[in-house]
Amino acid sequence: MLVDQVHHLDELTADADLRRLTAETPLADQAWREARTDSDRHTASLEETRRRIADLLEERDALLDRLLELSTATGRG
């Protein structure tokens, strides 16, 4: 699940940040930047997925409302 992936990548990023701070090497800094990039990308994907779900739920509700209106107007409701 995407939420679990984001959580895992956040943990990896935190670990990489700790190594970066303690090692103070270019390699550790690069590893942290890569971890941060992956985490940010997955977080953005999760946020977009949540927005899309909200949009779809809103659209579904509007369609159900419309169906109810049509059903009521034709005497089937």
PDB file of N, CA, C and O in Angstrom:
ATOM      1  N   MET A   1       0.841  -1.167   0.000  1.00  0.00           N
ATOM      2  CA  MET A   1       0.000   0.000   0.000  1.00  0.00           C
ATOM      3  C   MET A   1       0.896   1.244   0.000  1.00  0.00           C
ATOM      4  O   MET A   1       1.973   1.259   0.595  1.00  0.00           O
ATOM      5  N   LEU A   2       0.425   2.258  -0.669  1.00  0.00           N
ATOM      6  CA  LEU A   2       1.215   3.482  -0.829  1.00  0.00           C
ATOM      7  C   LEU A   2       1.520   4.159   0.505  1.00  0.00           C
ATOM      8  O   LEU A   2       2.611   4.698   0.690  1.00  0.00           O
ATOM      9  N   VAL A   3       0.577   4.136   1.421  1.00  0.00           N
ATOM     10  CA  VAL A   3       0.801   4.747   2.734  1.00  0.00           C
ATOM     11  C   VAL A   3       1.971   4.059   3.442  1.00  0.00           C
ATOM     12  O   VAL A   3       2.818   4.717   4.045  1.00  0.00           O
ATOM     13  N   ASP A   4       2.004   2.737   3.361  1.00  0.00           N
ATOM     14  CA  ASP A   4       3.094   1.982   3.985  1.00  0.00           C
ATOM     15  C   ASP A   4       4.433   2.293   3.323  1.00  0.00           C
ATOM     16  O   ASP A   4       5.457   2.404   3.997  1.00  0.00           O
ATOM     17  N   GLN A   5       4.418   2.431   2.000  1.00  0.00           N
ATOM     18  CA  GLN A   5       5.646   2.764   1.289  1.00  0.00           C
ATOM     19  C   GLN A   5       6.173   4.128   1.707  1.00  0.00           C
ATOM     20  O   GLN A   5       7.374   4.301   1.915  1.00  0.00           O
ATOM     21  N   VAL A   6       5.271   5.097   1.828  1.00  0.00           N
ATOM     22  CA  VAL A   6       5.686   6.438   2.239  1.00  0.00           C
ATOM     23  C   VAL A   6       6.275   6.397   3.639  1.00  0.00           C
ATOM     24  O   VAL A   6       7.304   7.017   3.906  1.00  0.00           O
ATOM     25  N   HIS A   7       5.618   5.663   4.530  1.00  0.00           N
ATOM     26  CA  HIS A   7       6.127   5.545   5.902  1.00  0.00           C
ATOM     27  C   HIS A   7       7.522   4.915   5.910  1.00  0.00           C
ATOM     28  O   HIS A   7       8.426   5.387   6.599  1.00  0.00           O
ATOM     29  N   HIS A   8       7.678   3.855   5.144  1.00  0.00           N
ATOM     30  CA  HIS A   8       8.975   3.173   5.069  1.00  0.00           C
ATOM     31  C   HIS A   8      10.054   4.100   4.497  1.00  0.00           C
ATOM     32  O   HIS A   8      11.167   4.158   5.019  1.00  0.00           O
ATOM     33  N   LEU A   9       9.721   4.818   3.430  1.00  0.00           N
ATOM     34  CA  LEU A   9      10.696   5.729   2.822  1.00  0.00           C
ATOM     35  C   LEU A   9      11.044   6.884   3.762  1.00  0.00           C
ATOM     36  O   LEU A   9      12.182   7.355   3.772  1.00  0.00           O
ATOM     37  N   ASP A  10      10.076   7.339   4.545  1.00  0.00           N
ATOM     38  CA  ASP A  10      10.373   8.375   5.539  1.00  0.00           C
ATOM     39  C   ASP A  10      11.365   7.867   6.582  1.00  0.00           C
ATOM     40  O   ASP A  10      12.257   8.601   7.007  1.00  0.00           O
ATOM     41  N   GLU A  11      11.206   6.605   6.992  1.00  0.00           N
ATOM     42  CA  GLU A  11      12.140   6.011   7.946  1.00  0.00           C
ATOM     43  C   GLU A  11      13.537   5.882   7.328  1.00  0.00           C
ATOM     44  O   GLU A  11      14.543   6.166   7.978  1.00  0.00           O
ATOM     45  N   LEU A  12      13.583   5.452   6.069  1.00  0.00           N
ATOM     46  CA  LEU A  12      14.876   5.348   5.385  1.00  0.00           C
ATOM     47  C   LEU A  12      15.542   6.711   5.252  1.00  0.00           C
ATOM     48  O   LEU A  12      16.758   6.834   5.397  1.00  0.00           O
ATOM     49  N   THR A  13      14.744   7.725   4.976  1.00  0.00           N
ATOM     50  CA  THR A  13      15.278   9.081   4.858  1.00  0.00           C
ATOM     51  C   THR A  13      15.819   9.571   6.187  1.00  0.00           C
ATOM     52  O   THR A  13      16.873  10.205   6.232  1.00  0.00           O
ATOM     53  N   ALA A  14      15.112   9.287   7.263  1.00  0.00           N
ATOM     54  CA  ALA A  14      15.585   9.688   8.595  1.00  0.00           C
ATOM     55  C   ALA A  14      16.892   8.989   8.927  1.00  0.00           C
ATOM     56  O   ALA A  14      17.805   9.605   9.476  1.00  0.00           O
ATOM     57  N   ASP A  15      16.989   7.701   8.597  1.00  0.00           N
ATOM     58  CA  ASP A  15      18.237   6.963   8.830  1.00  0.00           C
ATOM     59  C   ASP A  15      19.378   7.542   7.992  1.00  0.00           C
ATOM     60  O   ASP A  15      20.494   7.712   8.483  1.00  0.00           O
ATOM     61  N   ALA A  16      19.090   7.839   6.743  1.00  0.00           N
ATOM     62  CA  ALA A  16      20.107   8.411   5.856  1.00  0.00           C
ATOM     63  C   ALA A  16      20.540   9.785   6.358  1.00  0.00           C
ATOM     64  O   ALA A  16      21.714  10.142   6.254  1.00  0.00           O
ATOM     65  N   ASP A  17      19.605  10.551   6.898  1.00  0.00           N
ATOM     66  CA  ASP A  17      19.937  11.866   7.432  1.00  0.00           C
ATOM     67  C   ASP A  17      20.863  11.732   8.645  1.00  0.00           C
ATOM     68  O   ASP A  17      21.818  12.495   8.793  1.00  0.00           O
ATOM     69  N   LEU A  18      20.575  10.771   9.497  1.00  0.00           N
ATOM     70  CA  LEU A  18      21.441  10.546  10.659  1.00  0.00           C
ATOM     71  C   LEU A  18      22.851  10.140  10.215  1.00  0.00           C
ATOM     72  O   LEU A  18      23.843  10.629  10.755  1.00  0.00           O
ATOM     73  N   ARG A  19      22.927   9.249   9.234  1.00  0.00           N
ATOM     74  CA  ARG A  19      24.252   8.850   8.707  1.00  0.00           C
ATOM     75  C   ARG A  19      24.961  10.039   8.071  1.00  0.00           C
ATOM     76  O   ARG A  19      26.175  10.192   8.208  1.00  0.00           O
ATOM     77  N   ARG A  20      24.197  10.883   7.373  1.00  0.00           N
ATOM     78  CA  ARG A  20      24.780  12.070   6.734  1.00  0.00           C
ATOM     79  C   ARG A  20      25.374  13.006   7.782  1.00  0.00           C
ATOM     80  O   ARG A  20      26.475  13.530   7.613  1.00  0.00           O
ATOM     81  N   LEU A  21      24.641  13.204   8.849  1.00  0.00           N
ATOM     82  CA  LEU A  21      25.110  14.115   9.894  1.00  0.00           C
ATOM     83  C   LEU A  21      26.311  13.569  10.663  1.00  0.00           C
ATOM     84  O   LEU A  21      27.197  14.324  11.065  1.00  0.00           O
ATOM     85  N   THR A  22      26.332  12.265  10.860  1.00  0.00           N
ATOM     86  CA  THR A  22      27.445  11.687  11.621  1.00  0.00           C
ATOM     87  C   THR A  22      28.666  11.436  10.746  1.00  0.00           C
ATOM     88  O   THR A  22      29.797  11.603  11.202  1.00  0.00           O
ATOM     89  N   ALA A  23      28.452  11.038   9.496  1.00  0.00           N
ATOM     90  CA  ALA A  23      29.578  10.725   8.615  1.00  0.00           C
ATOM     91  C   ALA A  23      30.186  11.976   7.993  1.00  0.00           C
ATOM     92  O   ALA A  23      31.402  12.067   7.826  1.00  0.00           O
ATOM     93  N   GLU A  24      29.339  12.934   7.654  1.00  0.00           N
ATOM     94  CA  GLU A  24      29.784  14.170   7.011  1.00  0.00           C
ATOM     95  C   GLU A  24      30.653  13.903   5.785  1.00  0.00           C
ATOM     96  O   GLU A  24      31.716  14.496   5.610  1.00  0.00           O
ATOM     97  N   THR A  25      30.165  12.986   4.938  1.00  0.00           N
ATOM     98  CA  THR A  25      30.875  12.674   3.702  1.00  0.00           C
ATOM     99  C   THR A  25      29.958  12.971   2.518  1.00  0.00           C
ATOM    100  O   THR A  25      28.734  12.968   2.657  1.00  0.00           O
ATOM    101  N   PRO A  26      30.554  13.227   1.351  1.00  0.00           N
ATOM    102  CA  PRO A  26      29.736  13.460   0.154  1.00  0.00           C
ATOM    103  C   PRO A  26      28.849  12.266  -0.189  1.00  0.00           C
ATOM    104  O   PRO A  26      27.724  12.443  -0.655  1.00  0.00           O
ATOM    105  N   LEU A  27      29.346  11.063   0.037  1.00  0.00           N
ATOM    106  CA  LEU A  27      28.571   9.865  -0.272  1.00  0.00           C
ATOM    107  C   LEU A  27      27.332   9.765   0.628  1.00  0.00           C
ATOM    108  O   LEU A  27      26.246   9.421   0.161  1.00  0.00           O
ATOM    109  N   ALA A  28      27.503  10.062   1.898  1.00  0.00           N
ATOM    110  CA  ALA A  28      26.368  10.035   2.825  1.00  0.00           C
ATOM    111  C   ALA A  28      25.366  11.131   2.471  1.00  0.00           C
ATOM    112  O   ALA A  28      24.156  10.929   2.570  1.00  0.00           O
ATOM    113  N   ASP A  29      25.869  12.275   2.063  1.00  0.00           N
ATOM    114  CA  ASP A  29      24.989  13.368   1.657  1.00  0.00           C
ATOM    115  C   ASP A  29      24.199  12.989   0.403  1.00  0.00           C
ATOM    116  O   ASP A  29      23.007  13.281   0.304  1.00  0.00           O
ATOM    117  N   GLN A  30      24.853  12.350  -0.537  1.00  0.00           N
ATOM    118  CA  GLN A  30      24.183  11.910  -1.766  1.00  0.00           C
ATOM    119  C   GLN A  30      23.112  10.859  -1.446  1.00  0.00           C
ATOM    120  O   GLN A  30      22.012  10.905  -1.997  1.00  0.00           O
ATOM    121  N   ALA A  31      23.432   9.924  -0.564  1.00  0.00           N
ATOM    122  CA  ALA A  31      22.455   8.893  -0.186  1.00  0.00           C
ATOM    123  C   ALA A  31      21.225   9.522   0.459  1.00  0.00           C
ATOM    124  O   ALA A  31      20.096   9.100   0.205  1.00  0.00           O
ATOM    125  N   TRP A  32      21.453  10.540   1.299  1.00  0.00           N
ATOM    126  CA  TRP A  32      20.329  11.231   1.925  1.00  0.00           C
ATOM    127  C   TRP A  32      19.483  11.957   0.871  1.00  0.00           C
ATOM    128  O   TRP A  32      18.255  11.877   0.904  1.00  0.00           O
ATOM    129  N   ARG A  33      20.128  12.661  -0.057  1.00  0.00           N
ATOM    130  CA  ARG A  33      19.388  13.375  -1.102  1.00  0.00           C
ATOM    131  C   ARG A  33      18.537  12.412  -1.931  1.00  0.00           C
ATOM    132  O   ARG A  33      17.391  12.720  -2.257  1.00  0.00           O
ATOM    133  N   GLU A  34      19.091  11.253  -2.272  1.00  0.00           N
ATOM    134  CA  GLU A  34      18.339  10.267  -3.050  1.00  0.00           C
ATOM    135  C   GLU A  34      17.159   9.728  -2.252  1.00  0.00           C
ATOM    136  O   GLU A  34      16.063   9.564  -2.788  1.00  0.00           O
ATOM    137  N   ALA A  35      17.383   9.453  -0.972  1.00  0.00           N
ATOM    138  CA  ALA A  35      16.295   8.970  -0.119  1.00  0.00           C
ATOM    139  C   ALA A  35      15.210  10.031   0.013  1.00  0.00           C
ATOM    140  O   ALA A  35      14.020   9.719  -0.036  1.00  0.00           O
ATOM    141  N   ARG A  36      15.618  11.278   0.181  1.00  0.00           N
ATOM    142  CA  ARG A  36      14.665  12.381   0.324  1.00  0.00           C
ATOM    143  C   ARG A  36      13.844  12.547  -0.959  1.00  0.00           C
ATOM    144  O   ARG A  36      12.634  12.766  -0.900  1.00  0.00           O
ATOM    145  N   THR A  37      14.500  12.442  -2.107  1.00  0.00           N
ATOM    146  CA  THR A  37      13.818  12.554  -3.395  1.00  0.00           C
ATOM    147  C   THR A  37      12.780  11.450  -3.560  1.00  0.00           C
ATOM    148  O   THR A  37      11.648  11.716  -3.966  1.00  0.00           O
ATOM    149  N   ASP A  38      13.160  10.213  -3.248  1.00  0.00           N
ATOM    150  CA  ASP A  38      12.217   9.098  -3.336  1.00  0.00           C
ATOM    151  C   ASP A  38      11.034   9.310  -2.400  1.00  0.00           C
ATOM    152  O   ASP A  38       9.882   9.105  -2.785  1.00  0.00           O
ATOM    153  N   SER A  39      11.324   9.716  -1.184  1.00  0.00           N
ATOM    154  CA  SER A  39      10.267   9.945  -0.205  1.00  0.00           C
ATOM    155  C   SER A  39       9.329  11.065  -0.658  1.00  0.00           C
ATOM    156  O   SER A  39       8.109  10.935  -0.566  1.00  0.00           O
ATOM    157  N   ASP A  40       9.899  12.152  -1.140  1.00  0.00           N
ATOM    158  CA  ASP A  40       9.078  13.271  -1.614  1.00  0.00           C
ATOM    159  C   ASP A  40       8.201  12.860  -2.796  1.00  0.00           C
ATOM    160  O   ASP A  40       7.036  13.249  -2.874  1.00  0.00           O
ATOM    161  N   ARG A  41       8.756  12.084  -3.701  1.00  0.00           N
ATOM    162  CA  ARG A  41       8.002  11.643  -4.878  1.00  0.00           C
ATOM    163  C   ARG A  41       6.831  10.753  -4.470  1.00  0.00           C
ATOM    164  O   ARG A  41       5.723  10.907  -4.985  1.00  0.00           O
ATOM    165  N   HIS A  42       7.071   9.831  -3.553  1.00  0.00           N
ATOM    166  CA  HIS A  42       6.000   8.950  -3.096  1.00  0.00           C
ATOM    167  C   HIS A  42       4.957   9.716  -2.277  1.00  0.00           C
ATOM    168  O   HIS A  42       3.763   9.428  -2.365  1.00  0.00           O
ATOM    169  N   THR A  43       5.399  10.671  -1.494  1.00  0.00           N
ATOM    170  CA  THR A  43       4.461  11.488  -0.722  1.00  0.00           C
ATOM    171  C   THR A  43       3.561  12.283  -1.660  1.00  0.00           C
ATOM    172  O   THR A  43       2.356  12.380  -1.430  1.00  0.00           O
ATOM    173  N   ALA A  44       4.134  12.846  -2.705  1.00  0.00           N
ATOM    174  CA  ALA A  44       3.339  13.589  -3.686  1.00  0.00           C
ATOM    175  C   ALA A  44       2.343  12.663  -4.384  1.00  0.00           C
ATOM    176  O   ALA A  44       1.203  13.051  -4.641  1.00  0.00           O
ATOM    177  N   SER A  45       2.771  11.458  -4.684  1.00  0.00           N
ATOM    178  CA  SER A  45       1.887  10.484  -5.316  1.00  0.00           C
ATOM    179  C   SER A  45       0.729  10.118  -4.383  1.00  0.00           C
ATOM    180  O   SER A  45      -0.415   9.996  -4.820  1.00  0.00           O
ATOM    181  N   LEU A  46       1.037   9.945  -3.103  1.00  0.00           N
ATOM    182  CA  LEU A  46       0.000   9.637  -2.126  1.00  0.00           C
ATOM    183  C   LEU A  46      -1.003  10.784  -2.025  1.00  0.00           C
ATOM    184  O   LEU A  46      -2.211  10.551  -1.993  1.00  0.00           O
ATOM    185  N   GLU A  47      -0.514  12.006  -1.975  1.00  0.00           N
ATOM    186  CA  GLU A  47      -1.401  13.169  -1.901  1.00  0.00           C
ATOM    187  C   GLU A  47      -2.276  13.274  -3.139  1.00  0.00           C
ATOM    188  O   GLU A  47      -3.466  13.570  -3.035  1.00  0.00           O
ATOM    189  N   GLU A  48      -1.701  13.037  -4.301  1.00  0.00           N
ATOM    190  CA  GLU A  48      -2.473  13.074  -5.547  1.00  0.00           C
ATOM    191  C   GLU A  48      -3.532  11.969  -5.560  1.00  0.00           C
ATOM    192  O   GLU A  48      -4.657  12.191  -6.008  1.00  0.00           O
ATOM    193  N   THR A  49      -3.178  10.800  -5.075  1.00  0.00           N
ATOM    194  CA  THR A  49      -4.132   9.692  -4.999  1.00  0.00           C
ATOM    195  C   THR A  49      -5.281  10.044  -4.070  1.00  0.00           C
ATOM    196  O   THR A  49      -6.441   9.772  -4.381  1.00  0.00           O
ATOM    197  N   ARG A  50      -4.966  10.645  -2.939  1.00  0.00           N
ATOM    198  CA  ARG A  50      -6.017  11.051  -2.003  1.00  0.00           C
ATOM    199  C   ARG A  50      -6.923  12.114  -2.617  1.00  0.00           C
ATOM    200  O   ARG A  50      -8.139  12.075  -2.429  1.00  0.00           O
ATOM    201  N   ARG A  51      -6.339  13.063  -3.351  1.00  0.00           N
ATOM    202  CA  ARG A  51      -7.154  14.083  -4.029  1.00  0.00           C
ATOM    203  C   ARG A  51      -8.066  13.444  -5.074  1.00  0.00           C
ATOM    204  O   ARG A  51      -9.237  13.802  -5.195  1.00  0.00           O
ATOM    205  N   ARG A  52      -7.517  12.506  -5.815  1.00  0.00           N
ATOM    206  CA  ARG A  52      -8.297  11.831  -6.864  1.00  0.00           C
ATOM    207  C   ARG A  52      -9.444  11.040  -6.248  1.00  0.00           C
ATOM    208  O   ARG A  52     -10.554  11.043  -6.781  1.00  0.00           O
ATOM    209  N   ILE A  53      -9.191  10.369  -5.142  1.00  0.00           N
ATOM    210  CA  ILE A  53     -10.248   9.624  -4.457  1.00  0.00           C
ATOM    211  C   ILE A  53     -11.347  10.578  -4.005  1.00  0.00           C
ATOM    212  O   ILE A  53     -12.532  10.298  -4.189  1.00  0.00           O
ATOM    213  N   ALA A  54     -10.960  11.697  -3.417  1.00  0.00           N
ATOM    214  CA  ALA A  54     -11.951  12.688  -2.972  1.00  0.00           C
ATOM    215  C   ALA A  54     -12.774  13.197  -4.152  1.00  0.00           C
ATOM    216  O   ALA A  54     -13.991  13.350  -4.048  1.00  0.00           O
ATOM    217  N   ASP A  55     -12.104  13.458  -5.273  1.00  0.00           N
ATOM    218  CA  ASP A  55     -12.816  13.924  -6.472  1.00  0.00           C
ATOM    219  C   ASP A  55     -13.796  12.865  -6.971  1.00  0.00           C
ATOM    220  O   ASP A  55     -14.927  13.181  -7.340  1.00  0.00           O
ATOM    221  N   LEU A  56     -13.360  11.621  -6.980  1.00  0.00           N
ATOM    222  CA  LEU A  56     -14.229  10.544  -7.447  1.00  0.00           C
ATOM    223  C   LEU A  56     -15.426  10.344  -6.519  1.00  0.00           C
ATOM    224  O   LEU A  56     -16.538  10.091  -6.983  1.00  0.00           O
ATOM    225  N   LEU A  57     -15.201  10.456  -5.226  1.00  0.00           N
ATOM    226  CA  LEU A  57     -16.312  10.338  -4.284  1.00  0.00           C
ATOM    227  C   LEU A  57     -17.316  11.472  -4.476  1.00  0.00           C
ATOM    228  O   LEU A  57     -18.528  11.264  -4.419  1.00  0.00           O
ATOM    229  N   GLU A  58     -16.794  12.664  -4.703  1.00  0.00           N
ATOM    230  CA  GLU A  58     -17.666  13.810  -4.958  1.00  0.00           C
ATOM    231  C   GLU A  58     -18.469  13.607  -6.241  1.00  0.00           C
ATOM    232  O   GLU A  58     -19.666  13.891  -6.287  1.00  0.00           O
ATOM    233  N   GLU A  59     -17.805  13.118  -7.271  1.00  0.00           N
ATOM    234  CA  GLU A  59     -18.485  12.856  -8.532  1.00  0.00           C
ATOM    235  C   GLU A  59     -19.548  11.769  -8.363  1.00  0.00           C
ATOM    236  O   GLU A  59     -20.652  11.884  -8.894  1.00  0.00           O
ATOM    237  N   ARG A  60     -19.207  10.721  -7.624  1.00  0.00           N
ATOM    238  CA  ARG A  60     -20.172   9.652  -7.362  1.00  0.00           C
ATOM    239  C   ARG A  60     -21.410  10.202  -6.651  1.00  0.00           C
ATOM    240  O   ARG A  60     -22.541   9.891  -7.024  1.00  0.00           O
ATOM    241  N   ASP A  61     -21.182  11.015  -5.631  1.00  0.00           N
ATOM    242  CA  ASP A  61     -22.295  11.588  -4.882  1.00  0.00           C
ATOM    243  C   ASP A  61     -23.181  12.460  -5.771  1.00  0.00           C
ATOM    244  O   ASP A  61     -24.408  12.426  -5.669  1.00  0.00           O
ATOM    245  N   ALA A  62     -22.551  13.232  -6.632  1.00  0.00           N
ATOM    246  CA  ALA A  62     -23.318  14.077  -7.553  1.00  0.00           C
ATOM    247  C   ALA A  62     -24.139  13.220  -8.513  1.00  0.00           C
ATOM    248  O   ALA A  62     -25.290  13.541  -8.810  1.00  0.00           O
ATOM    249  N   LEU A  63     -23.554  12.144  -8.991  1.00  0.00           N
ATOM    250  CA  LEU A  63     -24.290  11.246  -9.895  1.00  0.00           C
ATOM    251  C   LEU A  63     -25.445  10.551  -9.178  1.00  0.00           C
ATOM    252  O   LEU A  63     -26.524  10.383  -9.746  1.00  0.00           O
ATOM    253  N   LEU A  64     -25.215  10.152  -7.937  1.00  0.00           N
ATOM    254  CA  LEU A  64     -26.294   9.530  -7.172  1.00  0.00           C
ATOM    255  C   LEU A  64     -27.421  10.526  -6.900  1.00  0.00           C
ATOM    256  O   LEU A  64     -28.598  10.169  -6.953  1.00  0.00           O
ATOM    257  N   ASP A  65     -27.056  11.774  -6.609  1.00  0.00           N
ATOM    258  CA  ASP A  65     -28.067  12.809  -6.421  1.00  0.00           C
ATOM    259  C   ASP A  65     -28.876  13.007  -7.699  1.00  0.00           C
ATOM    260  O   ASP A  65     -30.101  13.117  -7.664  1.00  0.00           O
ATOM    261  N   ARG A  66     -28.181  13.048  -8.805  1.00  0.00           N
ATOM    262  CA  ARG A  66     -28.851  13.219 -10.103  1.00  0.00           C
ATOM    263  C   ARG A  66     -29.770  12.040 -10.397  1.00  0.00           C
ATOM    264  O   ARG A  66     -30.885  12.227 -10.885  1.00  0.00           O
ATOM    265  N   LEU A  67     -29.312  10.836 -10.104  1.00  0.00           N
ATOM    266  CA  LEU A  67     -30.125   9.641 -10.310  1.00  0.00           C
ATOM    267  C   LEU A  67     -31.384   9.703  -9.443  1.00  0.00           C
ATOM    268  O   LEU A  67     -32.472   9.350  -9.897  1.00  0.00           O
ATOM    269  N   LEU A  68     -31.233  10.145  -8.216  1.00  0.00           N
ATOM    270  CA  LEU A  68     -32.390  10.289  -7.333  1.00  0.00           C
ATOM    271  C   LEU A  68     -33.365  11.330  -7.865  1.00  0.00           C
ATOM    272  O   LEU A  68     -34.580  11.137  -7.824  1.00  0.00           O
ATOM    273  N   GLU A  69     -32.821  12.435  -8.365  1.00  0.00           N
ATOM    274  CA  GLU A  69     -33.685  13.474  -8.943  1.00  0.00           C
ATOM    275  C   GLU A  69     -34.473  12.932 -10.135  1.00  0.00           C
ATOM    276  O   GLU A  69     -35.674  13.168 -10.263  1.00  0.00           O
ATOM    277  N   LEU A  70     -33.775  12.205 -10.995  1.00  0.00           N
ATOM    278  CA  LEU A  70     -34.443  11.637 -12.173  1.00  0.00           C
ATOM    279  C   LEU A  70     -35.477  10.608 -11.775  1.00  0.00           C
ATOM    280  O   LEU A  70     -36.564  10.542 -12.347  1.00  0.00           O
ATOM    281  N   SER A  71     -35.127   9.813 -10.797  1.00  0.00           N
ATOM    282  CA  SER A  71     -36.038   8.776 -10.323  1.00  0.00           C
ATOM    283  C   SER A  71     -37.292   9.393  -9.707  1.00  0.00           C
ATOM    284  O   SER A  71     -38.404   8.912  -9.928  1.00  0.00           O
ATOM    285  N   THR A  72     -37.106  10.446  -8.943  1.00  0.00           N
ATOM    286  CA  THR A  72     -38.233  11.151  -8.322  1.00  0.00           C
ATOM    287  C   THR A  72     -39.087  11.842  -9.378  1.00  0.00           C
ATOM    288  O   THR A  72     -40.315  11.825  -9.291  1.00  0.00           O
ATOM    289  N   ALA A  73     -38.450  12.445 -10.368  1.00  0.00           N
ATOM    290  CA  ALA A  73     -39.173  13.176 -11.417  1.00  0.00           C
ATOM    291  C   ALA A  73     -40.020  12.239 -12.267  1.00  0.00           C
ATOM    292  O   ALA A  73     -41.064  12.646 -12.777  1.00  0.00           O
ATOM    293  N   THR A  74     -39.593  11.009 -12.427  1.00  0.00           N
ATOM    294  CA  THR A  74     -40.340  10.065 -13.250  1.00  0.00           C
ATOM    295  C   THR A  74     -41.295   9.222 -12.403  1.00  0.00           C
ATOM    296  O   THR A  74     -41.981   8.348 -12.934  1.00  0.00           O
ATOM    297  N   GLY A  75     -41.347   9.471 -11.103  1.00  0.00           N
ATOM    298  CA  GLY A  75     -42.271   8.752 -10.237  1.00  0.00           C
ATOM    299  C   GLY A  75     -41.785   7.380  -9.827  1.00  0.00           C
ATOM    300  O   GLY A  75     -42.567   6.560  -9.346  1.00  0.00           O
ATOM    301  N   ARG A  76     -40.537   7.130 -10.006  1.00  0.00           N
ATOM    302  CA  ARG A  76     -39.979   5.807  -9.647  1.00  0.00           C
ATOM    303  C   ARG A  76     -39.290   5.833  -8.298  1.00  0.00           C
ATOM    304  O   ARG A  76     -38.746   4.815  -7.870  1.00  0.00           O
ATOM    305  N   GLY A  77     -39.297   6.972  -7.615  1.00  0.00           N
ATOM    306  CA  GLY A  77     -38.547   7.106  -6.376  1.00  0.00           C
ATOM    307  C   GLY A  77     -39.354   7.011  -5.207  1.00  0.00           C
ATOM    308  O   GLY A  77     -38.840   7.108  -4.092  1.00  0.00           O
TER     309      GLY A  77
END
